[in-house]
């Protein structure tokens, strides 16, 4: 199932458009599962979580083999840590997926391991200085069972989909193995991945490299692959031409009515 979230886009030239605003994720309806200060009032929100492997969530059986959409609001902090701090992960190096932040490189990445850990897909977004210094940013990562990939959206803009980084292509439709999940930490002994059935290089807990908005927390829509639909605003010259065409049609209609 693909749910469309409408993006407002502004054409800045004849060639392409740059997205600037995104409609609220409320368009997807209530999340299937939420980890926030309301659902975890005891203060143990950041930490290990149950694996998604073979779980039934919101009526969706074996969610790890179904479409999925996750979202989190996070304040990325500038610094020199070269670790890949885990924002979220589930499964392990053999089968699993990880969303991480590398502070020194100012990058946010999704790693997806399948095919007994020998296939690895990665998509990375390079944060701008404004995104690092501007407070909370909404990050969305959505899994597509048909393509067996994740698409990453940062601040309402697509960063693309996971690209194969290994000779072995991802053909196994699964985004979580049996290892525990983690929110702000890596949940088990390892996490996806490096394409050699080993853990993500320089993996670490997120720590103080970024601050997750725990009020909204982690939102998960089971069985839903959120795709962003761009609406293009015509250039001013195109709007003028459209206006003239409309006036011409209206004039012809009036003349027709007089006759």
C-alpha positions in Angstrom: 0.0 0.0 0.0 1.4 3.4 -1.0 0.2 6.5 0.8 0.8 9.8 -0.9 2.0 12.8 1.2 1.6 16.1 -0.7 4.6 18.3 -1.0 4.4 21.9 -2.1 7.1 22.7 -4.6 8.3 25.9 -6.1 9.8 26.0 -9.6 12.9 28.1 -9.5 13.9 27.6 -13.2 12.7 26.0 -16.3 14.5 22.8 -15.5 13.6 21.5 -12.1 12.0 22.3 -8.8 13.1 22.4 -5.2 10.7 21.3 -2.4 10.2 23.7 0.5 7.2 22.5 2.5 5.7 19.2 3.4 2.2 18.5 4.6 2.0 16.9 8.0 2.5 13.2 8.4 -1.0 13.3 9.9 -2.1 12.6 6.3 -1.1 9.0 7.0 -3.5 8.7 9.9 -2.6 7.5 13.3 0.7 5.5 13.5 0.6 1.8 14.1 3.1 2.2 17.0 4.7 5.1 18.8 7.7 5.2 21.1 7.5 8.6 23.0 7.2 10.0 26.5 3.5 9.1 26.6 3.9 5.5 25.7 7.1 5.1 27.8 6.5 7.4 30.8 9.1 5.7 33.0 12.0 7.3 31.4 13.3 4.2 29.6 12.4 5.4 26.1 15.9 5.5 24.8 17.2 1.9 24.7 16.6 -1.6 23.4 13.2 -2.4 22.0 11.6 -5.7 20.8 12.6 -6.9 17.4 10.2 -6.3 14.6 10.9 -9.9 13.3 7.7 -11.8 12.7 5.8 -9.3 14.9 2.1 -8.5 14.2 1.6 -4.7 14.5 -1.8 -3.0 14.0 -3.1 -6.2 12.3 -0.1 -6.4 9.9 1.4 -9.9 10.3 5.2 -10.3 10.0 5.7 -6.6 9.6 9.4 -7.0 8.8 8.4 -8.4 5.3 5.8 -5.7 4.6 5.9 -2.0 3.6 6.8 0.3 6.4 7.2 3.9 7.2 9.1 5.4 10.1 9.5 9.0 11.2 11.4 10.9 13.9 12.1 14.6 14.6 15.7 15.2 15.6 18.0 18.1 16.3 21.4 17.3 14.7 24.3 18.9 16.6 27.6 20.0 15.1 30.7 18.3 16.3 33.7 16.0 15.5 32.5 12.5 16.4 33.3 10.1 13.6 31.0 7.4 15.0 27.9 6.3 13.3 25.4 7.0 16.1 22.3 4.9 15.9 19.0 6.8 15.8 17.0 3.6 15.1 17.8 0.0 14.1 16.3 -3.4 14.1 17.8 -6.8 13.3 21.5 -7.3 12.8 24.3 -7.5 10.3 22.7 -10.6 8.6 19.3 -9.1 8.1 18.5 -5.6 9.4 18.3 -1.9 8.9 19.8 1.1 10.6 19.3 4.9 10.6 22.4 6.6 11.8 24.1 10.0 12.1 27.7 10.7 11.5 28.4 14.0 13.2 31.8 14.8 11.7 30.6 14.2 8.2 27.1 15.8 8.9 25.4 12.8 7.2 22.3 10.8 7.9 22.2 7.3 6.4 20.0 4.2 6.1 21.9 0.9 5.8 19.9 -2.2 4.8 21.4 -5.7 5.0 19.9 -8.8 3.4 20.9 -12.1 1.7 22.7 -13.5 4.8 24.5 -10.2 5.3 26.3 -10.2 1.9 24.0 -7.7 0.3 24.0 -4.1 1.5 22.0 -1.1 0.4 22.8 2.5 1.5 21.3 5.9 1.1 22.9 9.0 2.6 21.9 12.6 3.1 24.4 15.4 3.6 23.0 17.9 6.0 23.4 21.6 5.2 24.8 24.0 7.8 21.2 25.3 8.3 19.9 21.8 8.9 22.5 21.2 11.6 22.0 24.5 13.4 18.3 24.9 12.8 16.7 22.7 15.4 14.3 19.8 14.9 14.2 18.3 11.5 11.7 15.6 10.4 13.4 12.4 9.1 11.3 9.8 7.3 12.5 6.5 6.0 10.0 4.2 4.1 10.5 0.6 3.0 9.1 -0.7 -0.3 8.6 -4.5 -0.5 8.4 -4.4 -4.3 11.8 -2.7 -4.8 13.3 -4.1 -1.6 14.7 -0.7 -0.7 14.3 2.2 1.7 13.7 5.8 0.6 15.0 8.5 2.9 13.4 11.9 3.3 15.0 14.7 5.3 13.2 18.0 6.0 10.6 17.1 3.4 13.0 16.3 0.6 13.9 12.9 -0.9 17.5 11.9 -0.6 16.9 8.9 -2.9 16.7 5.2 -2.2 19.1 2.6 -0.9 21.7 1.7 -3.6 23.5 -1.7 -3.7 27.0 -1.4 -2.3 28.0 -5.0 -2.8 28.3 -7.4 -5.7 25.4 -9.4 -4.2 22.2 -7.6 -4.9 19.4 -7.3 -2.4 16.8 -9.9 -3.4 15.6 -11.0 0.1 12.5 -9.0 1.1 13.1 -8.4 4.8 14.1 -5.4 6.8 14.6 -6.9 10.2 16.2 -10.1 11.5 15.7 -11.5 15.0 18.1 -9.3 16.9 16.6 -6.7 19.1 15.7 -3.2 17.9 17.2 0.0 19.3 16.0 3.6 19.7 19.0 5.9 20.2 21.2 2.8 20.7 22.0 -0.3 18.8 19.8 -3.0 20.3 21.8 -6.2 20.0 25.4 -7.3 19.4 25.5 -5.7 16.0 23.5 -3.7 13.5 23.2 -3.4 9.7 25.7 -3.4 8.1 28.9 -3.5 6.0 28.1 -6.1 3.4 30.3 -8.7 5.0 27.8 -10.0 7.5 29.4 -7.7 10.0 28.1 -4.7 12.0 28.0 -1.1 10.7 31.5 0.4 10.9 32.2 2.7 13.8 28.7 2.0 15.3 27.9 3.7 18.5 24.9 4.9 20.5 23.6 8.2 19.4 24.7 9.9 22.7 25.0 13.6 22.6 25.6 14.0 18.9 21.9 14.7 18.3 18.8 15.2 20.3 15.7 13.1 19.4 12.4 14.9 20.0 11.0 12.4 22.6 7.6 14.1 22.8 6.8 13.0 19.2 9.2 10.1 19.5 9.5 7.3 16.9 6.4 6.8 14.8 5.8 3.6 12.8 3.2 2.9 10.2 3.0 -0.8 9.5 2.1 -1.9 5.9 2.5 1.6 4.6 5.1 2.9 2.2 4.9 6.7 2.2 5.8 8.2 -1.2 6.1 11.9 -1.6 4.2 13.5 -4.5 5.5 16.8 -5.9 3.2 19.5 -7.1 4.9 21.9 -9.5 4.0 25.6 -9.5 4.2 27.0 -13.1 6.6 29.8 -13.9 5.2 33.3 -14.0 5.4 33.4 -17.8 3.4 30.1 -18.0 0.8 31.5 -15.6 0.5 34.6 -17.8 0.0 32.5 -20.9 -2.5 30.3 -19.1 -4.4 33.5 -18.2 -4.5 34.8 -21.7 -5.7 31.4 -22.9 -8.5 31.4 -20.3 -9.6 34.9 -21.3 -9.7 33.9 -25.0 -11.9 30.9 -24.2 -14.2 33.1 -22.1 -14.5 35.6 -24.9 -15.3 33.0 -27.4 -18.0 31.6 -25.1 -19.6 35.1 -24.7 -19.6 35.6 -28.4 -21.3 32.2 -28.8 -23.9 33.2 -26.3 -24.7 36.5 -28.2 -25.2 34.7 -31.4 
